Amino acid sequence: MHLVDVSNSYSRKIKRELEMSTAHFIKIYTLGNTRVVYKRKAQTDEIVISNRLRPVSDEEIDFVLKNLVKAKRKNVKLTRTDTLVDIILPAKH
């Protein structure tokens, strides 16, 4: 697996989101057909992992946590639906 930074392709959407939300940092990555959005806010960091074609696998979740924020699943709040995973973790300052 390999995380590819595609933030430049979404620069207008990122700029609009930064203006309208409390986030001060946003990066977008792809992991094959899976999209990973990483938002940094004042008190928390948020990672949203989505795939329109299939459920997000546990292996993908662990890979993103390890390579993006050096965290383990037991240290984060994870909410999961069929094709979306929302991860909240305390911000590192």
TIRO-2110 file (N, C-alpha, C; in Angstrom, 1 decimal):
// TIRO-2110
0.8, -1.2, 0.0, N, 1, A
0.0, 0.0, 0.0, CA, 1, A
0.9, 1.2, 0.0, C, 1, A
0.3, 2.3, -0.6, N, 2, A
1.1, 3.5, -0.7, CA, 2, A
0.1, 4.7, -0.7, C, 2, A
0.4, 5.6, 0.3, N, 3, A
-0.4, 6.9, 0.3, CA, 3, A
0.1, 7.9, -0.7, C, 3, A
-0.8, 8.4, -1.5, N, 4, A
-0.4, 9.4, -2.5, CA, 4, A
-1.1, 10.7, -2.2, C, 4, A
-0.3, 11.8, -2.0, N, 5, A
-0.9, 13.1, -1.7, CA, 5, A
-1.5, 13.7, -3.0, C, 5, A
-2.8, 13.9, -3.0, N, 6, A
-3.5, 14.5, -4.1, CA, 6, A
-4.1, 15.8, -3.7, C, 6, A
-3.6, 16.5, -2.7, N, 7, A
-4.1, 17.7, -2.2, CA, 7, A
-4.2, 18.8, -3.3, C, 7, A
-3.2, 18.9, -4.1, N, 8, A
-3.2, 19.9, -5.2, CA, 8, A
-4.4, 19.8, -6.1, C, 8, A
-4.9, 18.6, -6.3, N, 9, A
-6.0, 18.4, -7.2, CA, 9, A
-7.3, 18.9, -6.6, C, 9, A
-7.3, 19.1, -5.2, N, 10, A
-8.5, 19.6, -4.5, CA, 10, A
-8.2, 21.0, -3.9, C, 10, A
-7.3, 21.8, -4.4, N, 11, A
-6.9, 23.0, -3.8, CA, 11, A
-8.1, 24.0, -3.6, C, 11, A
-9.0, 24.1, -4.5, N, 12, A
-10.2, 25.0, -4.3, CA, 12, A
-11.1, 24.5, -3.2, C, 12, A
-11.4, 23.2, -3.2, N, 13, A
-12.2, 22.7, -2.1, CA, 13, A
-11.6, 22.8, -0.8, C, 13, A
-10.2, 22.6, -0.7, N, 14, A
-9.5, 22.7, 0.6, CA, 14, A
-9.6, 24.2, 1.0, C, 14, A
-9.3, 25.1, 0.1, N, 15, A
-9.3, 26.5, 0.5, CA, 15, A
-10.7, 26.9, 1.1, C, 15, A
-11.8, 26.5, 0.4, N, 16, A
-13.1, 26.8, 0.9, CA, 16, A
-13.4, 26.2, 2.2, C, 16, A
-13.0, 24.9, 2.4, N, 17, A
-13.2, 24.2, 3.7, CA, 17, A
-12.4, 24.9, 4.8, C, 17, A
-11.2, 25.4, 4.5, N, 18, A
-10.4, 26.1, 5.6, CA, 18, A
-11.1, 27.4, 5.9, C, 18, A
-11.7, 28.1, 5.0, N, 19, A
-12.4, 29.3, 5.3, CA, 19, A
-13.7, 29.1, 6.1, C, 19, A
-14.3, 28.0, 5.9, N, 20, A
-15.6, 27.8, 6.5, CA, 20, A
-15.6, 26.9, 7.8, C, 20, A
-14.5, 26.3, 8.1, N, 21, A
-14.5, 25.4, 9.3, CA, 21, A
-13.4, 25.8, 10.2, C, 21, A
-13.3, 25.1, 11.3, N, 22, A
-12.3, 25.4, 12.3, CA, 22, A
-11.0, 24.7, 12.1, C, 22, A
-10.9, 23.9, 11.0, N, 23, A
-9.7, 23.2, 10.6, CA, 23, A
-8.7, 24.3, 10.1, C, 23, A
-7.4, 24.0, 10.5, N, 24, A
-6.3, 24.9, 10.0, CA, 24, A
-5.3, 24.2, 9.1, C, 24, A
-5.6, 22.9, 8.8, N, 25, A
-4.7, 22.1, 8.0, CA, 25, A
-5.5, 21.0, 7.4, C, 25, A
-5.4, 20.8, 6.1, N, 26, A
-6.2, 19.7, 5.4, CA, 26, A
-5.3, 19.1, 4.3, C, 26, A
-5.2, 17.8, 4.3, N, 27, A
-4.4, 17.1, 3.3, CA, 27, A
-5.3, 16.0, 2.8, C, 27, A
-5.3, 15.7, 1.5, N, 28, A
-6.1, 14.6, 0.9, CA, 28, A
-5.1, 13.6, 0.3, C, 28, A
-5.3, 12.3, 0.6, N, 29, A
-4.5, 11.3, 0.0, CA, 29, A
-5.4, 10.2, -0.6, C, 29, A
-4.8, 9.4, -1.5, N, 30, A
-5.5, 8.2, -2.0, CA, 30, A
-4.7, 7.0, -1.7, C, 30, A
-5.4, 5.9, -1.5, N, 31, A
-4.8, 4.6, -1.2, CA, 31, A
-5.5, 3.7, -2.2, C, 31, A
-5.1, 3.7, -3.4, N, 32, A
-5.9, 3.0, -4.5, CA, 32, A
-7.2, 3.7, -4.7, C, 32, A
-8.3, 2.9, -4.5, N, 33, A
-9.7, 3.5, -4.6, CA, 33, A
-10.2, 4.1, -3.3, C, 33, A
-9.3, 4.1, -2.3, N, 34, A
-9.7, 4.7, -1.0, CA, 34, A
-9.2, 6.1, -0.9, C, 34, A
-10.1, 7.0, -0.4, N, 35, A
-9.7, 8.4, -0.2, CA, 35, A
-9.5, 8.6, 1.3, C, 35, A
-8.4, 9.3, 1.6, N, 36, A
-8.1, 9.7, 3.0, CA, 36, A
-8.0, 11.2, 3.1, C, 36, A
-8.9, 11.8, 4.0, N, 37, A
-8.8, 13.2, 4.3, CA, 37, A
-8.4, 13.4, 5.7, C, 37, A
-7.3, 14.2, 5.9, N, 38, A
-6.7, 14.4, 7.2, CA, 38, A
-6.9, 15.9, 7.5, C, 38, A
-7.6, 16.2, 8.6, N, 39, A
-7.9, 17.6, 9.0, CA, 39, A
-7.3, 17.8, 10.4, C, 39, A
-6.6, 18.9, 10.6, N, 40, A
-6.0, 19.2, 11.9, CA, 40, A
-6.8, 20.4, 12.4, C, 40, A
-7.3, 20.3, 13.6, N, 41, A
-8.0, 21.4, 14.3, CA, 41, A
-7.3, 21.8, 15.5, C, 41, A
-7.8, 22.7, 16.3, N, 42, A
-7.2, 23.2, 17.5, CA, 42, A
-7.0, 22.1, 18.5, C, 42, A
-8.1, 21.4, 18.8, N, 43, A
-8.1, 20.4, 19.9, CA, 43, A
-8.0, 19.0, 19.4, C, 43, A
-8.3, 18.7, 18.2, N, 44, A
-8.4, 17.3, 17.7, CA, 44, A
-7.8, 17.2, 16.2, C, 44, A
-7.5, 16.1, 15.9, N, 45, A
-7.2, 15.7, 14.5, CA, 45, A
-8.3, 14.8, 14.0, C, 45, A
-8.6, 14.9, 12.7, N, 46, A
-9.7, 14.0, 12.2, CA, 46, A
-9.2, 13.4, 10.9, C, 46, A
-9.4, 12.1, 10.8, N, 47, A
-9.1, 11.4, 9.5, CA, 47, A
-10.4, 10.7, 9.1, C, 47, A
-10.7, 11.0, 7.8, N, 48, A
-11.9, 10.3, 7.2, CA, 48, A
-11.4, 9.4, 6.1, C, 48, A
-11.7, 8.2, 6.2, N, 49, A
-11.3, 7.2, 5.1, CA, 49, A
-12.6, 6.7, 4.4, C, 49, A
-12.6, 6.8, 3.1, N, 50, A
-13.8, 6.4, 2.4, CA, 50, A
-13.5, 5.6, 1.1, C, 50, A
-14.4, 4.8, 0.8, N, 51, A
-14.3, 4.0, -0.5, CA, 51, A
-15.7, 3.8, -1.0, C, 51, A
-16.0, 4.3, -2.1, N, 52, A
-17.4, 4.2, -2.7, CA, 52, A
-17.7, 2.8, -3.2, C, 52, A
-16.7, 2.0, -3.4, N, 53, A
-16.9, 0.7, -4.1, CA, 53, A
-17.0, -0.5, -3.1, C, 53, A
-16.4, -0.3, -1.9, N, 54, A
-16.4, -1.5, -1.0, CA, 54, A
-16.2, -0.9, 0.4, C, 54, A
-16.4, -1.7, 1.5, N, 55, A
-16.0, -1.3, 2.8, CA, 55, A
-14.5, -1.1, 3.0, C, 55, A
-14.2, -0.1, 3.9, N, 56, A
-12.8, 0.1, 4.2, CA, 56, A
-12.3, -1.0, 5.1, C, 56, A
-11.1, -1.6, 4.7, N, 57, A
-10.6, -2.7, 5.5, CA, 57, A
-9.9, -2.3, 6.8, C, 57, A
-9.8, -3.3, 7.7, N, 58, A
-9.0, -3.0, 8.9, CA, 58, A
-7.6, -2.8, 8.6, C, 58, A
-7.1, -3.5, 7.6, N, 59, A
-5.7, -3.3, 7.1, CA, 59, A
-5.4, -1.8, 6.7, C, 59, A
-6.4, -1.3, 5.9, N, 60, A
-6.2, 0.1, 5.5, CA, 60, A
-6.3, 1.1, 6.6, C, 60, A
-7.1, 0.8, 7.6, N, 61, A
-7.2, 1.7, 8.8, CA, 61, A
-5.9, 1.7, 9.5, C, 61, A
-5.4, 0.5, 9.8, N, 62, A
-4.1, 0.4, 10.5, CA, 62, A
-2.9, 1.0, 9.7, C, 62, A
-2.9, 0.9, 8.4, N, 63, A
-1.9, 1.4, 7.6, CA, 63, A
-1.9, 3.0, 7.6, C, 63, A
-3.1, 3.5, 7.5, N, 64, A
-3.2, 5.0, 7.5, CA, 64, A
-2.8, 5.5, 8.9, C, 64, A
-3.3, 4.9, 10.0, N, 65, A
-2.9, 5.4, 11.3, CA, 65, A
-1.4, 5.3, 11.5, C, 65, A
-0.8, 4.2, 11.1, N, 66, A
0.6, 4.0, 11.3, CA, 66, A
1.5, 5.0, 10.5, C, 66, A
1.1, 5.2, 9.2, N, 67, A
1.9, 6.0, 8.3, CA, 67, A
1.6, 7.5, 8.3, C, 67, A
0.4, 7.9, 8.7, N, 68, A
0.0, 9.3, 8.7, CA, 68, A
0.2, 9.9, 10.1, C, 68, A
-0.2, 9.3, 11.1, N, 69, A
-0.1, 9.9, 12.5, CA, 69, A
0.6, 9.1, 13.5, C, 69, A
1.2, 8.0, 13.1, N, 70, A
2.0, 7.2, 14.1, CA, 70, A
1.1, 6.8, 15.3, C, 70, A
-0.1, 6.4, 15.1, N, 71, A
-1.0, 6.0, 16.2, CA, 71, A
-1.5, 4.6, 16.0, C, 71, A
-2.1, 4.1, 17.1, N, 72, A
-2.7, 2.7, 17.0, CA, 72, A
-4.2, 2.9, 17.2, C, 72, A
-4.9, 1.9, 16.8, N, 73, A
-6.4, 2.0, 16.8, CA, 73, A
-6.9, 2.1, 18.3, C, 73, A
-6.2, 1.5, 19.2, N, 74, A
-6.7, 1.6, 20.6, CA, 74, A
-6.6, 3.0, 21.2, C, 74, A
-5.8, 3.9, 20.6, N, 75, A
-5.6, 5.3, 21.1, CA, 75, A
-6.5, 6.3, 20.4, C, 75, A
-7.4, 5.9, 19.5, N, 76, A
-8.3, 6.8, 18.8, CA, 76, A
-9.7, 6.5, 19.0, C, 76, A
-10.6, 7.4, 18.6, N, 77, A
-12.0, 7.2, 18.6, CA, 77, A
-12.4, 6.9, 17.2, C, 77, A
-12.9, 5.7, 16.9, N, 78, A
-13.2, 5.3, 15.5, CA, 78, A
-14.7, 5.0, 15.4, C, 78, A
-15.3, 5.6, 14.3, N, 79, A
-16.7, 5.4, 14.0, CA, 79, A
-16.7, 4.9, 12.5, C, 79, A
-17.5, 3.8, 12.4, N, 80, A
-17.5, 3.1, 11.1, CA, 80, A
-18.9, 2.9, 10.5, C, 80, A
-19.0, 3.2, 9.2, N, 81, A
-20.2, 2.8, 8.5, CA, 81, A
-19.8, 1.9, 7.3, C, 81, A
-20.7, 1.6, 6.4, N, 82, A
-20.4, 0.6, 5.3, CA, 82, A
-19.1, 1.0, 4.5, C, 82, A
-19.1, 2.3, 4.1, N, 83, A
-18.0, 2.7, 3.2, CA, 83, A
-17.2, 3.9, 3.7, C, 83, A
-17.4, 4.2, 5.0, N, 84, A
-16.7, 5.4, 5.6, CA, 84, A
-16.2, 5.1, 7.0, C, 84, A
-15.0, 5.6, 7.3, N, 85, A
-14.5, 5.4, 8.7, CA, 85, A
-14.1, 6.8, 9.1, C, 85, A
-14.5, 7.3, 10.3, N, 86, A
-14.2, 8.6, 10.8, CA, 86, A
-13.3, 8.3, 12.1, C, 86, A
-12.2, 8.9, 12.1, N, 87, A
-11.2, 8.7, 13.2, CA, 87, A
-10.9, 10.0, 13.9, C, 87, A
-11.1, 10.1, 15.2, N, 88, A
-10.8, 11.3, 16.0, CA, 88, A
-9.7, 11.0, 16.9, C, 88, A
-8.6, 11.9, 16.9, N, 89, A
-7.6, 11.7, 17.9, CA, 89, A
-7.1, 13.0, 18.4, C, 89, A
-6.6, 13.1, 19.7, N, 90, A
-6.1, 14.3, 20.2, CA, 90, A
-5.1, 15.0, 19.4, C, 90, A
-5.1, 16.3, 19.2, N, 91, A
-4.1, 17.0, 18.4, CA, 91, A
-2.8, 17.0, 19.1, C, 91, A
-1.7, 16.9, 18.3, N, 92, A
-0.4, 16.9, 18.8, CA, 92, A
0.1, 18.3, 18.7, C, 92, A
0.5, 18.9, 19.8, N, 93, A
1.0, 20.3, 19.8, CA, 93, A
2.3, 20.4, 20.4, C, 93, A
END
